[in-house]
């Protein structure tokens, strides 16, 4: 499964580096051997809001999904 993301602006992180802010449009799922991949889109995302001036299309990036951190991994060691 992959994430479908739209660049939605820029921001600066704590180190002062400029980064791109993304909005998740949906996901791309892998089909079976007989089927093509398919997309599940969030109907609440207004694509017109992310059009660049002078452009007639919206660029969607495809990223591997990030692994979510397990909240249990953030507990201190037992001998803490």
PDB file with one MODEL, atoms N, CA, C and O in Angstrom:
MODEL        1
ATOM      1  N   UNK A   1       0.856  -1.172   0.000  1.00  0.00           N
ATOM      2  CA  UNK A   1       0.000   0.000   0.000  1.00  0.00           C
ATOM      3  C   UNK A   1       0.902   1.236   0.000  1.00  0.00           C
ATOM      4  O   UNK A   1       1.929   1.262   0.679  1.00  0.00           O
ATOM      5  N   UNK A   2       0.515   2.250  -0.759  1.00  0.00           N
ATOM      6  CA  UNK A   2       1.271   3.499  -0.855  1.00  0.00           C
ATOM      7  C   UNK A   2       0.344   4.679  -0.585  1.00  0.00           C
ATOM      8  O   UNK A   2      -0.860   4.611  -0.835  1.00  0.00           O
ATOM      9  N   UNK A   3       0.920   5.759  -0.071  1.00  0.00           N
ATOM     10  CA  UNK A   3       0.154   6.976   0.204  1.00  0.00           C
ATOM     11  C   UNK A   3       0.161   7.893  -1.012  1.00  0.00           C
ATOM     12  O   UNK A   3       1.185   8.039  -1.678  1.00  0.00           O
ATOM     13  N   UNK A   4      -0.981   8.510  -1.300  1.00  0.00           N
ATOM     14  CA  UNK A   4      -1.110   9.520  -2.347  1.00  0.00           C
ATOM     15  C   UNK A   4      -1.140  10.878  -1.652  1.00  0.00           C
ATOM     16  O   UNK A   4      -2.036  11.149  -0.853  1.00  0.00           O
ATOM     17  N   UNK A   5      -0.160  11.734  -1.954  1.00  0.00           N
ATOM     18  CA  UNK A   5       0.008  12.989  -1.231  1.00  0.00           C
ATOM     19  C   UNK A   5       0.061  14.167  -2.202  1.00  0.00           C
ATOM     20  O   UNK A   5       0.548  14.047  -3.327  1.00  0.00           O
ATOM     21  N   UNK A   6      -0.456  15.316  -1.737  1.00  0.00           N
ATOM     22  CA  UNK A   6      -0.430  16.559  -2.507  1.00  0.00           C
ATOM     23  C   UNK A   6       0.389  17.577  -1.724  1.00  0.00           C
ATOM     24  O   UNK A   6       0.164  17.773  -0.530  1.00  0.00           O
ATOM     25  N   UNK A   7       1.338  18.224  -2.395  1.00  0.00           N
ATOM     26  CA  UNK A   7       2.114  19.288  -1.753  1.00  0.00           C
ATOM     27  C   UNK A   7       1.174  20.455  -1.471  1.00  0.00           C
ATOM     28  O   UNK A   7       0.467  20.930  -2.360  1.00  0.00           O
ATOM     29  N   UNK A   8       1.177  20.912  -0.207  1.00  0.00           N
ATOM     30  CA  UNK A   8       0.213  21.938   0.206  1.00  0.00           C
ATOM     31  C   UNK A   8       0.896  23.160   0.802  1.00  0.00           C
ATOM     32  O   UNK A   8       0.260  23.931   1.521  1.00  0.00           O
ATOM     33  N   UNK A   9       2.159  23.345   0.519  1.00  0.00           N
ATOM     34  CA  UNK A   9       2.855  24.516   1.038  1.00  0.00           C
ATOM     35  C   UNK A   9       4.194  24.149   1.640  1.00  0.00           C
ATOM     36  O   UNK A   9       4.652  23.011   1.531  1.00  0.00           O
ATOM     37  N   UNK A  10       4.809  25.120   2.270  1.00  0.00           N
ATOM     38  CA  UNK A  10       6.136  24.956   2.874  1.00  0.00           C
ATOM     39  C   UNK A  10       6.078  25.348   4.342  1.00  0.00           C
ATOM     40  O   UNK A  10       5.188  26.085   4.766  1.00  0.00           O
ATOM     41  N   UNK A  11       7.030  24.849   5.106  1.00  0.00           N
ATOM     42  CA  UNK A  11       7.196  25.240   6.507  1.00  0.00           C
ATOM     43  C   UNK A  11       8.665  25.076   6.867  1.00  0.00           C
ATOM     44  O   UNK A  11       9.426  24.464   6.118  1.00  0.00           O
ATOM     45  N   UNK A  12       9.064  25.620   8.008  1.00  0.00           N
ATOM     46  CA  UNK A  12      10.433  25.441   8.493  1.00  0.00           C
ATOM     47  C   UNK A  12      10.394  24.565   9.733  1.00  0.00           C
ATOM     48  O   UNK A  12       9.581  24.778  10.633  1.00  0.00           O
ATOM     49  N   UNK A  13      11.283  23.574   9.770  1.00  0.00           N
ATOM     50  CA  UNK A  13      11.335  22.690  10.937  1.00  0.00           C
ATOM     51  C   UNK A  13      12.128  23.360  12.056  1.00  0.00           C
ATOM     52  O   UNK A  13      12.535  24.514  11.926  1.00  0.00           O
ATOM     53  N   UNK A  14      12.344  22.643  13.142  1.00  0.00           N
ATOM     54  CA  UNK A  14      13.028  23.203  14.312  1.00  0.00           C
ATOM     55  C   UNK A  14      14.465  23.612  14.002  1.00  0.00           C
ATOM     56  O   UNK A  14      15.019  24.482  14.674  1.00  0.00           O
ATOM     57  N   UNK A  15      15.077  22.991  12.985  1.00  0.00           N
ATOM     58  CA  UNK A  15      16.446  23.332  12.595  1.00  0.00           C
ATOM     59  C   UNK A  15      16.494  24.462  11.575  1.00  0.00           C
ATOM     60  O   UNK A  15      17.575  24.836  11.120  1.00  0.00           O
ATOM     61  N   UNK A  16      15.338  25.010  11.210  1.00  0.00           N
ATOM     62  CA  UNK A  16      15.278  26.095  10.245  1.00  0.00           C
ATOM     63  C   UNK A  16      15.299  25.648   8.795  1.00  0.00           C
ATOM     64  O   UNK A  16      15.385  26.480   7.892  1.00  0.00           O
ATOM     65  N   UNK A  17      15.220  24.335   8.556  1.00  0.00           N
ATOM     66  CA  UNK A  17      15.209  23.817   7.190  1.00  0.00           C
ATOM     67  C   UNK A  17      13.807  23.935   6.604  1.00  0.00           C
ATOM     68  O   UNK A  17      12.815  23.665   7.282  1.00  0.00           O
ATOM     69  N   UNK A  18      13.736  24.341   5.336  1.00  0.00           N
ATOM     70  CA  UNK A  18      12.435  24.440   4.674  1.00  0.00           C
ATOM     71  C   UNK A  18      11.997  23.057   4.217  1.00  0.00           C
ATOM     72  O   UNK A  18      12.759  22.338   3.570  1.00  0.00           O
ATOM     73  N   UNK A  19      10.780  22.693   4.552  1.00  0.00           N
ATOM     74  CA  UNK A  19      10.213  21.392   4.208  1.00  0.00           C
ATOM     75  C   UNK A  19       8.875  21.592   3.504  1.00  0.00           C
ATOM     76  O   UNK A  19       8.255  22.650   3.613  1.00  0.00           O
ATOM     77  N   UNK A  20       8.440  20.564   2.783  1.00  0.00           N
ATOM     78  CA  UNK A  20       7.141  20.595   2.115  1.00  0.00           C
ATOM     79  C   UNK A  20       6.088  20.000   3.036  1.00  0.00           C
ATOM     80  O   UNK A  20       6.292  18.944   3.634  1.00  0.00           O
ATOM     81  N   UNK A  21       4.961  20.690   3.142  1.00  0.00           N
ATOM     82  CA  UNK A  21       3.812  20.190   3.907  1.00  0.00           C
ATOM     83  C   UNK A  21       2.910  19.444   2.929  1.00  0.00           C
ATOM     84  O   UNK A  21       2.594  19.963   1.858  1.00  0.00           O
ATOM     85  N   UNK A  22       2.497  18.240   3.288  1.00  0.00           N
ATOM     86  CA  UNK A  22       1.672  17.406   2.422  1.00  0.00           C
ATOM     87  C   UNK A  22       0.292  17.165   3.025  1.00  0.00           C
ATOM     88  O   UNK A  22       0.115  17.163   4.244  1.00  0.00           O
ATOM     89  N   UNK A  23      -0.675  16.963   2.141  1.00  0.00           N
ATOM     90  CA  UNK A  23      -2.029  16.552   2.509  1.00  0.00           C
ATOM     91  C   UNK A  23      -2.244  15.175   1.889  1.00  0.00           C
ATOM     92  O   UNK A  23      -1.926  14.955   0.720  1.00  0.00           O
ATOM     93  N   UNK A  24      -2.784  14.254   2.678  1.00  0.00           N
ATOM     94  CA  UNK A  24      -3.016  12.901   2.173  1.00  0.00           C
ATOM     95  C   UNK A  24      -4.310  12.862   1.367  1.00  0.00           C
ATOM     96  O   UNK A  24      -5.388  13.158   1.882  1.00  0.00           O
ATOM     97  N   UNK A  25      -4.186  12.493   0.094  1.00  0.00           N
ATOM     98  CA  UNK A  25      -5.329  12.387  -0.805  1.00  0.00           C
ATOM     99  C   UNK A  25      -5.980  11.009  -0.712  1.00  0.00           C
ATOM    100  O   UNK A  25      -7.186  10.877  -0.925  1.00  0.00           O
ATOM    101  N   UNK A  26      -5.202   9.998  -0.398  1.00  0.00           N
ATOM    102  CA  UNK A  26      -5.731   8.642  -0.319  1.00  0.00           C
ATOM    103  C   UNK A  26      -4.603   7.636  -0.334  1.00  0.00           C
ATOM    104  O   UNK A  26      -3.467   7.944   0.028  1.00  0.00           O
ATOM    105  N   UNK A  27      -4.934   6.413  -0.763  1.00  0.00           N
ATOM    106  CA  UNK A  27      -3.943   5.344  -0.829  1.00  0.00           C
ATOM    107  C   UNK A  27      -4.071   4.589  -2.145  1.00  0.00           C
ATOM    108  O   UNK A  27      -5.135   4.554  -2.761  1.00  0.00           O
ATOM    109  N   UNK A  28      -2.957   3.984  -2.561  1.00  0.00           N
ATOM    110  CA  UNK A  28      -2.946   3.104  -3.717  1.00  0.00           C
ATOM    111  C   UNK A  28      -2.763   1.686  -3.188  1.00  0.00           C
ATOM    112  O   UNK A  28      -1.783   1.387  -2.505  1.00  0.00           O
ATOM    113  N   UNK A  29      -3.711   0.824  -3.509  1.00  0.00           N
ATOM    114  CA  UNK A  29      -3.687  -0.563  -3.045  1.00  0.00           C
ATOM    115  C   UNK A  29      -3.195  -1.460  -4.176  1.00  0.00           C
ATOM    116  O   UNK A  29      -3.450  -1.197  -5.351  1.00  0.00           O
ATOM    117  N   UNK A  30      -2.496  -2.509  -3.808  1.00  0.00           N
ATOM    118  CA  UNK A  30      -2.023  -3.472  -4.799  1.00  0.00           C
ATOM    119  C   UNK A  30      -3.150  -4.430  -5.153  1.00  0.00           C
ATOM    120  O   UNK A  30      -3.806  -4.983  -4.269  1.00  0.00           O
ATOM    121  N   UNK A  31      -3.371  -4.624  -6.443  1.00  0.00           N
ATOM    122  CA  UNK A  31      -4.365  -5.588  -6.876  1.00  0.00           C
ATOM    123  C   UNK A  31      -3.780  -6.989  -6.847  1.00  0.00           C
ATOM    124  O   UNK A  31      -2.585  -7.162  -6.607  1.00  0.00           O
ATOM    125  N   UNK A  32      -4.612  -7.984  -7.088  1.00  0.00           N
ATOM    126  CA  UNK A  32      -4.120  -9.361  -7.170  1.00  0.00           C
ATOM    127  C   UNK A  32      -3.421  -9.546  -8.506  1.00  0.00           C
ATOM    128  O   UNK A  32      -3.321  -8.597  -9.284  1.00  0.00           O
ATOM    129  N   UNK A  33      -2.943 -10.736  -8.784  1.00  0.00           N
ATOM    130  CA  UNK A  33      -2.210 -11.002 -10.027  1.00  0.00           C
ATOM    131  C   UNK A  33      -3.049 -10.672 -11.264  1.00  0.00           C
ATOM    132  O   UNK A  33      -2.501 -10.258 -12.286  1.00  0.00           O
ATOM    133  N   UNK A  34      -4.365 -10.851 -11.183  1.00  0.00           N
ATOM    134  CA  UNK A  34      -5.233 -10.605 -12.337  1.00  0.00           C
ATOM    135  C   UNK A  34      -5.743  -9.173 -12.401  1.00  0.00           C
ATOM    136  O   UNK A  34      -6.280  -8.754 -13.426  1.00  0.00           O
ATOM    137  N   UNK A  35      -5.581  -8.415 -11.315  1.00  0.00           N
ATOM    138  CA  UNK A  35      -6.163  -7.073 -11.261  1.00  0.00           C
ATOM    139  C   UNK A  35      -5.077  -6.013 -11.163  1.00  0.00           C
ATOM    140  O   UNK A  35      -3.998  -6.256 -10.624  1.00  0.00           O
ATOM    141  N   UNK A  36      -5.376  -4.853 -11.683  1.00  0.00           N
ATOM    142  CA  UNK A  36      -4.456  -3.721 -11.604  1.00  0.00           C
ATOM    143  C   UNK A  36      -4.527  -3.087 -10.221  1.00  0.00           C
ATOM    144  O   UNK A  36      -5.492  -3.301  -9.488  1.00  0.00           O
ATOM    145  N   UNK A  37      -3.499  -2.298  -9.856  1.00  0.00           N
ATOM    146  CA  UNK A  37      -3.596  -1.532  -8.606  1.00  0.00           C
ATOM    147  C   UNK A  37      -4.807  -0.602  -8.663  1.00  0.00           C
ATOM    148  O   UNK A  37      -5.265  -0.240  -9.746  1.00  0.00           O
ATOM    149  N   UNK A  38      -5.321  -0.220  -7.502  1.00  0.00           N
ATOM    150  CA  UNK A  38      -6.471   0.682  -7.461  1.00  0.00           C
ATOM    151  C   UNK A  38      -6.252   1.745  -6.398  1.00  0.00           C
ATOM    152  O   UNK A  38      -5.410   1.595  -5.513  1.00  0.00           O
ATOM    153  N   UNK A  39      -7.031   2.834  -6.501  1.00  0.00           N
ATOM    154  CA  UNK A  39      -6.904   3.978  -5.607  1.00  0.00           C
ATOM    155  C   UNK A  39      -8.132   4.114  -4.730  1.00  0.00           C
ATOM    156  O   UNK A  39      -9.258   3.905  -5.183  1.00  0.00           O
ATOM    157  N   UNK A  40      -7.910   4.468  -3.467  1.00  0.00           N
ATOM    158  CA  UNK A  40      -8.986   4.841  -2.552  1.00  0.00           C
ATOM    159  C   UNK A  40      -8.745   6.303  -2.201  1.00  0.00           C
ATOM    160  O   UNK A  40      -7.762   6.629  -1.536  1.00  0.00           O
ATOM    161  N   UNK A  41      -9.643   7.190  -2.647  1.00  0.00           N
ATOM    162  CA  UNK A  41      -9.460   8.627  -2.469  1.00  0.00           C
ATOM    163  C   UNK A  41     -10.347   9.174  -1.362  1.00  0.00           C
ATOM    164  O   UNK A  41     -11.481   8.729  -1.180  1.00  0.00           O
ATOM    165  N   UNK A  42      -9.816  10.145  -0.625  1.00  0.00           N
ATOM    166  CA  UNK A  42     -10.576  10.833   0.422  1.00  0.00           C
ATOM    167  C   UNK A  42     -11.496  11.842  -0.262  1.00  0.00           C
ATOM    168  O   UNK A  42     -10.997  12.793  -0.866  1.00  0.00           O
ATOM    169  N   UNK A  43     -12.820  11.675  -0.193  1.00  0.00           N
ATOM    170  CA  UNK A  43     -13.731  12.588  -0.880  1.00  0.00           C
ATOM    171  C   UNK A  43     -13.761  13.983  -0.268  1.00  0.00           C
ATOM    172  O   UNK A  43     -14.317  14.904  -0.867  1.00  0.00           O
ATOM    173  N   UNK A  44     -13.178  14.153   0.902  1.00  0.00           N
ATOM    174  CA  UNK A  44     -13.171  15.462   1.549  1.00  0.00           C
ATOM    175  C   UNK A  44     -12.054  16.378   1.086  1.00  0.00           C
ATOM    176  O   UNK A  44     -12.030  17.551   1.458  1.00  0.00           O
ATOM    177  N   UNK A  45     -11.122  15.867   0.277  1.00  0.00           N
ATOM    178  CA  UNK A  45     -10.020  16.699  -0.209  1.00  0.00           C
ATOM    179  C   UNK A  45     -10.475  17.429  -1.472  1.00  0.00           C
ATOM    180  O   UNK A  45     -10.848  16.798  -2.461  1.00  0.00           O
ATOM    181  N   UNK A  46     -10.442  18.762  -1.431  1.00  0.00           N
ATOM    182  CA  UNK A  46     -10.837  19.595  -2.564  1.00  0.00           C
ATOM    183  C   UNK A  46      -9.612  19.827  -3.446  1.00  0.00           C
ATOM    184  O   UNK A  46      -8.759  20.652  -3.121  1.00  0.00           O
ATOM    185  N   UNK A  47      -9.526  19.107  -4.552  1.00  0.00           N
ATOM    186  CA  UNK A  47      -8.358  19.215  -5.425  1.00  0.00           C
ATOM    187  C   UNK A  47      -8.161  20.621  -5.971  1.00  0.00           C
ATOM    188  O   UNK A  47      -7.024  21.045  -6.178  1.00  0.00           O
ATOM    189  N   UNK A  48      -9.236  21.344  -6.207  1.00  0.00           N
ATOM    190  CA  UNK A  48      -9.122  22.708  -6.740  1.00  0.00           C
ATOM    191  C   UNK A  48      -8.355  23.621  -5.787  1.00  0.00           C
ATOM    192  O   UNK A  48      -7.751  24.600  -6.224  1.00  0.00           O
ATOM    193  N   UNK A  49      -8.373  23.317  -4.511  1.00  0.00           N
ATOM    194  CA  UNK A  49      -7.665  24.141  -3.526  1.00  0.00           C
ATOM    195  C   UNK A  49      -6.153  24.011  -3.655  1.00  0.00           C
ATOM    196  O   UNK A  49      -5.423  24.852  -3.131  1.00  0.00           O
ATOM    197  N   UNK A  50      -5.664  22.982  -4.337  1.00  0.00           N
ATOM    198  CA  UNK A  50      -4.225  22.734  -4.434  1.00  0.00           C
ATOM    199  C   UNK A  50      -3.665  22.962  -5.829  1.00  0.00           C
ATOM    200  O   UNK A  50      -2.517  22.607  -6.095  1.00  0.00           O
ATOM    201  N   UNK A  51      -4.455  23.550  -6.728  1.00  0.00           N
ATOM    202  CA  UNK A  51      -3.951  23.865  -8.067  1.00  0.00           C
ATOM    203  C   UNK A  51      -2.948  25.001  -7.983  1.00  0.00           C
ATOM    204  O   UNK A  51      -3.147  25.962  -7.239  1.00  0.00           O
ATOM    205  N   UNK A  52      -1.873  24.892  -8.744  1.00  0.00           N
ATOM    206  CA  UNK A  52      -0.873  25.947  -8.809  1.00  0.00           C
ATOM    207  C   UNK A  52      -1.350  27.010  -9.795  1.00  0.00           C
ATOM    208  O   UNK A  52      -1.986  26.674 -10.794  1.00  0.00           O
ATOM    209  N   UNK A  53      -1.058  28.283  -9.536  1.00  0.00           N
ATOM    210  CA  UNK A  53      -1.472  29.346 -10.464  1.00  0.00           C
ATOM    211  C   UNK A  53      -0.951  29.071 -11.880  1.00  0.00           C
ATOM    212  O   UNK A  53       0.221  28.746 -12.070  1.00  0.00           O
ATOM    213  N   UNK A  54      -1.825  29.205 -12.847  1.00  0.00           N
ATOM    214  CA  UNK A  54      -1.458  29.001 -14.244  1.00  0.00           C
ATOM    215  C   UNK A  54      -1.423  27.546 -14.675  1.00  0.00           C
ATOM    216  O   UNK A  54      -1.104  27.261 -15.829  1.00  0.00           O
ATOM    217  N   UNK A  55      -1.738  26.632 -13.795  1.00  0.00           N
ATOM    218  CA  UNK A  55      -1.727  25.200 -14.131  1.00  0.00           C
ATOM    219  C   UNK A  55      -3.162  24.686 -14.169  1.00  0.00           C
ATOM    220  O   UNK A  55      -4.040  25.220 -13.491  1.00  0.00           O
ATOM    221  N   UNK A  56      -3.392  23.647 -14.965  1.00  0.00           N
ATOM    222  CA  UNK A  56      -4.738  23.083 -15.045  1.00  0.00           C
ATOM    223  C   UNK A  56      -4.794  21.660 -14.489  1.00  0.00           C
ATOM    224  O   UNK A  56      -5.744  20.920 -14.744  1.00  0.00           O
ATOM    225  N   UNK A  57      -3.751  21.285 -13.717  1.00  0.00           N
ATOM    226  CA  UNK A  57      -3.701  19.950 -13.126  1.00  0.00           C
ATOM    227  C   UNK A  57      -3.128  20.025 -11.724  1.00  0.00           C
ATOM    228  O   UNK A  57      -2.492  21.010 -11.351  1.00  0.00           O
ATOM    229  N   UNK A  58      -3.359  18.972 -10.951  1.00  0.00           N
ATOM    230  CA  UNK A  58      -2.818  18.865  -9.597  1.00  0.00           C
ATOM    231  C   UNK A  58      -1.837  17.696  -9.582  1.00  0.00           C
ATOM    232  O   UNK A  58      -2.171  16.591 -10.011  1.00  0.00           O
ATOM    233  N   UNK A  59      -0.634  17.944  -9.088  1.00  0.00           N
ATOM    234  CA  UNK A  59       0.387  16.910  -9.004  1.00  0.00           C
ATOM    235  C   UNK A  59       0.175  16.086  -7.735  1.00  0.00           C
ATOM    236  O   UNK A  59       0.091  16.638  -6.638  1.00  0.00           O
ATOM    237  N   UNK A  60       0.088  14.771  -7.890  1.00  0.00           N
ATOM    238  CA  UNK A  60      -0.068  13.857  -6.756  1.00  0.00           C
ATOM    239  C   UNK A  60       1.194  13.003  -6.679  1.00  0.00           C
ATOM    240  O   UNK A  60       1.580  12.368  -7.660  1.00  0.00           O
ATOM    241  N   UNK A  61       1.832  12.989  -5.513  1.00  0.00           N
ATOM    242  CA  UNK A  61       3.032  12.180  -5.295  1.00  0.00           C
ATOM    243  C   UNK A  61       2.641  10.859  -4.654  1.00  0.00           C
ATOM    244  O   UNK A  61       1.665  10.785  -3.908  1.00  0.00           O
ATOM    245  N   UNK A  62       3.411   9.816  -4.949  1.00  0.00           N
ATOM    246  CA  UNK A  62       3.168   8.487  -4.393  1.00  0.00           C
ATOM    247  C   UNK A  62       4.356   8.133  -3.496  1.00  0.00           C
ATOM    248  O   UNK A  62       5.502   8.138  -3.945  1.00  0.00           O
ATOM    249  N   UNK A  63       4.076   7.827  -2.227  1.00  0.00           N
ATOM    250  CA  UNK A  63       5.113   7.503  -1.251  1.00  0.00           C
ATOM    251  C   UNK A  63       4.818   6.157  -0.603  1.00  0.00           C
ATOM    252  O   UNK A  63       3.659   5.778  -0.434  1.00  0.00           O
ATOM    253  N   UNK A  64       5.884   5.437  -0.241  1.00  0.00           N
ATOM    254  CA  UNK A  64       5.712   4.262   0.608  1.00  0.00           C
ATOM    255  C   UNK A  64       5.168   4.744   1.939  1.00  0.00           C
ATOM    256  O   UNK A  64       5.527   5.825   2.405  1.00  0.00           O
ATOM    257  N   UNK A  65       4.304   3.951   2.554  1.00  0.00           N
ATOM    258  CA  UNK A  65       3.742   4.349   3.841  1.00  0.00           C
ATOM    259  C   UNK A  65       4.812   4.300   4.915  1.00  0.00           C
ATOM    260  O   UNK A  65       5.666   3.414   4.930  1.00  0.00           O
ATOM    261  N   UNK A  66       4.746   5.272   5.813  1.00  0.00           N
ATOM    262  CA  UNK A  66       5.651   5.282   6.961  1.00  0.00           C
ATOM    263  C   UNK A  66       5.137   4.287   7.984  1.00  0.00           C
ATOM    264  O   UNK A  66       3.931   4.098   8.142  1.00  0.00           O
ATOM    265  N   UNK A  67       6.064   3.663   8.666  1.00  0.00           N
ATOM    266  CA  UNK A  67       5.662   2.753   9.739  1.00  0.00           C
ATOM    267  C   UNK A  67       5.237   3.583  10.933  1.00  0.00           C
ATOM    268  O   UNK A  67       5.934   4.513  11.338  1.00  0.00           O
ATOM    269  N   UNK A  68       4.092   3.242  11.489  1.00  0.00           N
ATOM    270  CA  UNK A  68       3.596   3.961  12.659  1.00  0.00           C
ATOM    271  C   UNK A  68       4.358   3.488  13.884  1.00  0.00           C
ATOM    272  O   UNK A  68       4.663   2.305  14.031  1.00  0.00           O
ATOM    273  N   UNK A  69       4.658   4.434  14.753  1.00  0.00           N
ATOM    274  CA  UNK A  69       5.355   4.083  15.986  1.00  0.00           C
ATOM    275  C   UNK A  69       4.385   3.394  16.933  1.00  0.00           C
ATOM    276  O   UNK A  69       3.241   3.817  17.099  1.00  0.00           O
ATOM    277  N   UNK A  70       4.861   2.338  17.540  1.00  0.00           N
ATOM    278  CA  UNK A  70       4.066   1.623  18.534  1.00  0.00           C
ATOM    279  C   UNK A  70       4.162   2.379  19.851  1.00  0.00           C
ATOM    280  O   UNK A  70       5.265   2.549  20.370  1.00  0.00           O
ATOM    281  N   UNK A  71       3.036   2.842  20.416  1.00  0.00           N
ATOM    282  CA  UNK A  71       3.093   3.595  21.671  1.00  0.00           C
ATOM    283  C   UNK A  71       3.742   2.804  22.801  1.00  0.00           C
ATOM    284  O   UNK A  71       4.293   3.392  23.731  1.00  0.00           O
ATOM    285  N   UNK A  72       3.682   1.483  22.727  1.00  0.00           N
ATOM    286  CA  UNK A  72       4.305   0.666  23.772  1.00  0.00           C
ATOM    287  C   UNK A  72       5.828   0.739  23.709  1.00  0.00           C
ATOM    288  O   UNK A  72       6.497   0.520  24.719  1.00  0.00           O
ATOM    289  N   UNK A  73       6.383   1.044  22.539  1.00  0.00           N
ATOM    290  CA  UNK A  73       7.832   1.161  22.402  1.00  0.00           C
ATOM    291  C   UNK A  73       8.367   2.403  23.090  1.00  0.00           C
ATOM    292  O   UNK A  73       9.579   2.513  23.281  1.00  0.00           O
ATOM    293  N   UNK A  74       7.519   3.336  23.465  1.00  0.00           N
ATOM    294  CA  UNK A  74       7.964   4.583  24.061  1.00  0.00           C
ATOM    295  C   UNK A  74       7.969   4.527  25.582  1.00  0.00           C
ATOM    296  O   UNK A  74       8.262   5.528  26.237  1.00  0.00           O
ATOM    297  N   UNK A  75       7.648   3.371  26.150  1.00  0.00           N
ATOM    298  CA  UNK A  75       7.682   3.231  27.605  1.00  0.00           C
ATOM    299  C   UNK A  75       9.127   3.131  28.072  1.00  0.00           C
ATOM    300  O   UNK A  75       9.960   2.573  27.357  1.00  0.00           O
ATOM    301  N   UNK A  76       9.444   3.648  29.239  1.00  0.00           N
ATOM    302  CA  UNK A  76      10.803   3.477  29.767  1.00  0.00           C
ATOM    303  C   UNK A  76      11.065   2.013  30.096  1.00  0.00           C
ATOM    304  O   UNK A  76      10.135   1.229  30.286  1.00  0.00           O
ATOM    305  N   UNK A  77      12.344   1.660  30.161  1.00  0.00           N
ATOM    306  CA  UNK A  77      12.716   0.299  30.532  1.00  0.00           C
ATOM    307  C   UNK A  77      12.185  -0.017  31.925  1.00  0.00           C
ATOM    308  O   UNK A  77      11.960   0.881  32.736  1.00  0.00           O
ATOM    309  N   UNK A  78      11.987  -1.298  32.189  1.00  0.00           N
ATOM    310  CA  UNK A  78      11.430  -1.726  33.470  1.00  0.00           C
ATOM    311  C   UNK A  78      12.308  -1.313  34.651  1.00  0.00           C
ATOM    312  O   UNK A  78      11.786  -1.043  35.733  1.00  0.00           O
ATOM    313  N   UNK A  79      13.641  -1.258  34.466  1.00  0.00           N
ATOM    314  CA  UNK A  79      14.528  -0.912  35.572  1.00  0.00           C
ATOM    315  C   UNK A  79      14.790   0.588  35.659  1.00  0.00           C
ATOM    316  O   UNK A  79      15.733   1.010  36.329  1.00  0.00           O
ATOM    317  N   UNK A  80      13.994   1.376  35.009  1.00  0.00           N
ATOM    318  CA  UNK A  80      14.147   2.833  35.009  1.00  0.00           C
ATOM    319  C   UNK A  80      13.840   3.407  36.352  1.00  0.00           C
ATOM    320  O   UNK A  80      13.918   4.621  36.537  1.00  0.00           O
TER     321      UNK A  80
ENDMDL
END
